[in-house]
């Protein structure tokens, strides 16, 4: 298992490869959501990737992988826990997506290298970080209206590391950041367009559903 110091060094090295401009196909045909589910009663973890038709949001393919956690719980290093099942699920896909939206952070991270960036660099695909909660940074003056945006600033108040986005009126926002091969403006617009009726984009909601199902099925089949 990689050590904490080596994991931090890898983050600092790989973040230099992040591309923050749009490198997307036109049109985008397939878009994917990723999610990782943890079992509260054991050390099992499930990675889920659901590929959708970008226009209709119909499910094209689902890939999941369950396994034991191989890296400890260390804030700022979650991707080292969650990458193994996601990469295994990625290898099972026959229809690779043009873009992935991750349930987690991209560069809105203390070392500018969260899950979405780690996954994007690893598979060479555009990725967006869309977190339910803020990991790092601060913001002010977010309007309650749907579509309202406030910049997420790093602690030094200099760098914009993401956008705080209100996807539905009056509910808690999501935290959008560049993962890899996409601009912040495009990432924010895509997340907003995918949040049709709920707070989270459809990609995340669907991936979360199938991740939970995969974990439950794995436990049943293995009498856990």
C-alpha positions in Angstrom: 0.0 0.0 0.0 1.2 3.5 -0.8 2.2 5.6 2.2 0.6 8.9 3.1 3.8 10.8 2.2 4.0 9.1 -1.2 0.4 9.7 -1.9 0.8 13.4 -1.3 3.9 13.5 -3.5 1.9 11.8 -6.2 -0.8 14.4 -6.0 1.7 17.2 -6.2 3.3 15.6 -9.2 0.2 14.7 -11.2 -1.6 18.0 -10.6 0.9 19.6 -13.1 -0.8 17.5 -15.8 -4.3 19.0 -15.3 -5.8 20.7 -18.3 -8.3 23.5 -17.4 -9.5 24.3 -20.9 -12.2 22.5 -22.9 -11.0 19.3 -24.7 -14.4 17.9 -25.4 -15.8 16.3 -28.5 -18.5 18.1 -30.4 -21.1 16.8 -29.9 -20.8 15.0 -26.6 -22.6 11.7 -27.2 -22.1 9.9 -23.9 -21.8 11.3 -20.4 -21.1 9.3 -17.2 -21.7 9.6 -13.5 -19.4 8.1 -11.0 -20.0 7.3 -7.3 -18.4 5.3 -4.5 -20.5 3.6 -1.8 -19.1 2.4 1.6 -20.6 -0.4 3.6 -21.2 0.9 7.2 -20.8 -2.6 8.7 -17.6 -3.7 6.9 -14.6 -2.5 4.9 -16.4 -3.1 1.6 -16.5 -0.4 -1.0 -18.3 -0.3 -4.4 -17.4 1.9 -7.4 -20.2 2.7 -9.9 -20.0 4.2 -13.4 -23.2 4.8 -15.3 -23.0 5.9 -18.9 -25.9 7.9 -20.2 -26.9 9.2 -23.6 -26.0 12.8 -23.4 -29.2 14.0 -25.1 -31.9 11.7 -23.7 -30.1 10.7 -20.4 -31.2 7.1 -21.1 -28.9 4.5 -19.5 -26.4 3.1 -22.0 -24.3 1.0 -19.8 -23.7 0.3 -16.1 -20.4 -1.0 -14.6 -19.7 -1.6 -10.9 -17.0 -3.2 -8.8 -17.0 -4.2 -5.2 -13.9 -4.8 -3.1 -12.2 -4.2 0.2 -10.9 -0.8 1.0 -7.1 -0.7 0.4 -6.2 2.8 1.8 -7.0 4.4 5.2 -9.3 7.3 5.8 -7.1 10.4 5.5 -8.6 13.8 4.7 -7.4 15.1 1.3 -6.4 11.6 0.1 -9.9 10.1 -0.5 -9.1 9.4 -4.2 -6.6 6.8 -3.1 -9.4 4.9 -1.3 -11.9 5.4 -4.2 -9.9 5.0 -7.3 -9.3 1.3 -7.2 -13.0 0.3 -7.5 -13.7 3.1 -10.0 -10.8 2.0 -12.2 -12.0 -1.6 -12.1 -15.5 -0.5 -13.1 -14.0 1.6 -15.9 -12.2 -1.4 -17.3 -15.5 -3.3 -17.5 -17.2 -0.6 -19.7 -17.5 -1.4 -23.4 -18.9 2.1 -24.2 -16.5 4.7 -22.8 -18.1 8.1 -22.2 -16.9 11.4 -23.5 -17.1 13.1 -20.1 -17.5 12.0 -16.5 -19.0 13.8 -13.6 -17.6 12.7 -10.3 -19.3 12.8 -6.9 -16.4 14.7 -5.3 -13.9 17.4 -5.9 -11.6 18.3 -8.8 -9.1 21.2 -8.1 -11.3 22.5 -5.2 -8.9 20.7 -3.0 -6.1 21.8 -0.6 -3.5 20.5 -3.1 -5.7 21.1 -6.2 -6.0 17.4 -6.9 -9.2 15.8 -5.8 -10.9 12.6 -7.0 -12.2 14.1 -10.3 -8.7 15.3 -11.3 -7.1 12.0 -10.2 -9.6 10.0 -12.3 -9.3 12.3 -15.3 -5.6 12.1 -15.4 -5.6 8.3 -14.9 -8.0 7.5 -17.7 -7.2 10.5 -20.0 -10.8 11.7 -20.1 -12.5 15.0 -19.3 -13.9 15.0 -15.8 -15.9 17.4 -13.6 -15.9 17.5 -9.8 -19.4 18.0 -8.3 -19.3 17.7 -4.6 -22.2 17.7 -2.2 -20.2 19.4 0.4 -17.3 21.9 0.5 -13.9 20.4 1.1 -11.8 23.5 0.9 -12.1 27.3 0.2 -14.8 29.8 1.0 -17.5 31.9 -0.7 -20.1 34.6 -0.1 -23.2 36.1 -1.5 -24.9 33.1 -3.2 -28.5 34.0 -4.2 -31.3 31.6 -3.5 -32.5 31.4 -7.1 -31.8 28.4 -9.3 -28.7 28.9 -11.4 -27.1 31.3 -9.0 -23.3 31.1 -8.8 -20.7 32.3 -6.4 -16.9 31.8 -6.9 -15.3 29.4 -4.6 -12.0 31.0 -3.5 -8.9 29.4 -2.1 -7.9 30.3 1.5 -5.5 32.9 0.2 -8.4 34.8 -1.5 -6.5 34.8 -4.8 -7.4 31.7 -6.8 -10.8 30.8 -8.0 -10.9 27.0 -7.5 -14.5 26.3 -8.4 -18.1 27.6 -8.4 -20.8 27.2 -5.8 -23.9 26.4 -7.8 -27.5 26.6 -6.7 -29.1 23.9 -8.8 -32.6 24.3 -7.4 -34.2 27.4 -5.7 -33.7 27.6 -2.0 -31.8 24.4 -1.5 -28.2 23.7 -0.6 -25.7 24.3 -3.4 -23.3 21.9 -5.0 -19.6 22.6 -5.4 -18.4 22.4 -9.0 -14.7 22.4 -10.0 -12.5 21.4 -12.9 -11.4 17.8 -12.9 -9.4 17.6 -16.2 -9.7 18.7 -19.8 -12.6 21.1 -19.2 -13.1 24.8 -18.2 -14.9 25.8 -15.1 -17.6 27.7 -17.1 -18.4 24.6 -19.2 -18.3 22.3 -16.2 -20.8 24.6 -14.3 -23.2 24.8 -17.2 -23.2 21.1 -17.7 -23.9 20.4 -14.1 -26.8 22.9 -14.0 -28.3 21.4 -17.2 -28.2 17.9 -15.7 -29.9 19.0 -12.4 -33.3 18.6 -14.0 -35.5 18.3 -10.9 -33.2 17.7 -8.0 -30.2 19.2 -6.3 -27.8 16.7 -7.8 -27.1 16.1 -11.5 -28.9 13.0 -12.9 -25.5 11.4 -13.5 -24.7 11.4 -9.8 -28.2 10.3 -8.7 -28.2 7.3 -11.1 -24.6 6.3 -10.3 -25.4 6.5 -6.6 -28.4 4.2 -7.0 -26.5 1.5 -8.9 -23.6 1.7 -6.5 -25.8 0.9 -3.6 -27.5 -1.9 -5.5 -24.1 -3.4 -6.4 -22.9 -3.3 -2.7 -26.1 -5.0 -1.5 -26.0 -7.7 -4.1 -22.3 -8.4 -3.4 -23.1 -8.8 0.3 -26.0 -11.1 -0.4 -23.9 -13.3 -2.8 -21.1 -13.5 -0.3 -23.2 -13.8 2.9 -21.8 -10.7 4.4 
